[in-house]
Amino acid sequence: MNHEAVYSLYPNVVSILDDTAYDSDGNEVTVDMTQVNAWVSPEQYARDRQAEYPSIEDQLDMQYWDAVNGTTTWKDAIAQVKADNPKPQE
């Protein structure tokens, strides 16, 4: 069970034990697993971007060579990662 999704979709849930959600009174909360499975963290784009960004060392190297050669390699690489992993509209 995706605990992050359950807590986000069901604000009355305070604990999850063995894939069963409970409210503050210890009552079982019925969870729609279709909704839970369809839920995407609003922060997922940030995790996806972080995994795709070049290393800091590579980014610094790109910036150096861009300054030397008058190119935009670094800006292009970062823009591509952002385009591939857009921030959700709020």
PyMOL commands that set and color helices and strands:
alter all, ss='L'
color gray80, all
select helices_A, chain A and resi 3-9+33-38+44-52+56-69+73-84
alter helices_A, ss='H'
color red, helices_A
select strands_A, chain A and resi 15-17+20-22+28-29
alter strands_A, ss='S'
color yellow, strands_A
deselect
rebuild
show_as cartoon
